[in-house]
């Protein structure tokens, strides 16, 4: 599987000009409660994945976690489910808080 990786800055720019894209957060409920990127959708279980799975398969899905490892695995999973435009945000929310939005708490 070939998963695209974008920097946090590339992701932020893309989201500004493509509001139909989905930023998918695959961290735990606790992590999501501690720090989140505005607009991110928490999808950390099969049940929570259902609404995403029902989207058109060409929807841009950008995955993020804490550092970029779990999100890469999630991107592969969604690609195997037929999605054709999946991206992993390199560095995760930790890098986002350093590079894009310092108001997002680091942990």
C-alpha positions in Angstrom: 0.0 0.0 0.0 1.3 3.4 -0.9 0.0 6.0 1.5 0.7 9.7 0.9 2.2 11.7 3.8 1.7 15.4 4.2 3.3 17.7 6.7 1.1 19.5 9.2 1.5 22.7 7.2 0.5 21.0 3.9 -2.5 19.5 5.7 -3.6 22.8 7.2 -3.4 24.5 3.8 -5.3 21.7 2.1 -8.1 21.8 4.7 -8.5 25.5 4.2 -9.1 25.2 0.5 -11.0 21.8 0.6 -13.6 21.9 3.3 -15.1 18.7 2.0 -12.0 16.8 3.1 -12.2 14.9 6.4 -9.6 15.1 9.1 -9.8 11.8 11.0 -8.4 11.5 14.5 -7.6 7.9 15.5 -6.4 8.5 19.0 -8.2 7.4 22.2 -11.1 9.2 23.8 -8.8 10.4 26.5 -6.2 11.8 24.1 -9.0 13.5 22.1 -10.4 15.1 25.3 -6.9 16.4 26.2 -6.0 18.0 22.8 -7.7 18.1 19.4 -7.5 19.8 16.1 -10.6 21.9 15.3 -12.8 20.0 12.9 -11.2 16.6 13.5 -13.6 13.6 13.6 -12.7 11.0 16.3 -12.8 7.5 14.7 -11.1 5.0 17.0 -13.4 2.0 16.6 -15.3 0.0 14.0 -18.6 1.6 15.2 -17.2 5.1 14.9 -15.8 4.3 11.4 -19.3 3.5 10.0 -20.2 7.1 9.0 -16.8 7.5 7.3 -17.2 4.2 5.5 -20.5 5.4 4.0 -18.8 8.5 2.4 -18.0 8.4 -1.3 -14.8 6.4 -1.9 -13.0 9.4 -3.5 -13.5 11.6 -0.3 -10.1 12.9 0.9 -9.4 11.3 4.3 -6.5 12.8 6.2 -5.5 10.7 9.2 -3.8 11.9 12.3 -2.9 10.5 15.8 -0.3 11.6 18.3 2.9 11.1 16.2 1.7 9.5 12.9 2.1 5.8 13.5 -1.5 4.8 14.4 -2.9 7.1 11.7 -0.7 5.4 9.1 -2.2 2.1 10.0 -5.7 3.6 9.9 -5.0 5.0 6.4 -4.0 1.6 5.2 -7.2 0.1 6.6 -9.4 2.7 4.9 -7.5 2.2 1.7 -8.2 -1.5 1.9 -11.9 -0.6 2.3 -11.8 1.1 -1.1 -10.9 4.7 -0.3 -8.7 6.1 -3.1 -7.5 9.4 -1.5 -6.1 8.7 1.9 -3.3 10.7 3.5 -1.3 10.3 6.7 -0.4 13.6 8.5 3.3 13.2 9.4 4.2 14.0 13.0 0.6 13.9 14.2 -1.0 16.3 16.6 2.3 16.8 18.4 3.8 18.3 15.3 0.6 20.2 14.6 0.9 22.0 17.9 4.5 23.0 17.1 4.1 23.9 13.4 0.5 25.1 12.9 -1.4 25.9 16.1 0.5 26.3 19.4 -2.9 26.6 21.2 -3.3 22.9 20.8 -1.8 21.4 24.0 1.1 19.1 23.8 1.3 15.9 25.9 
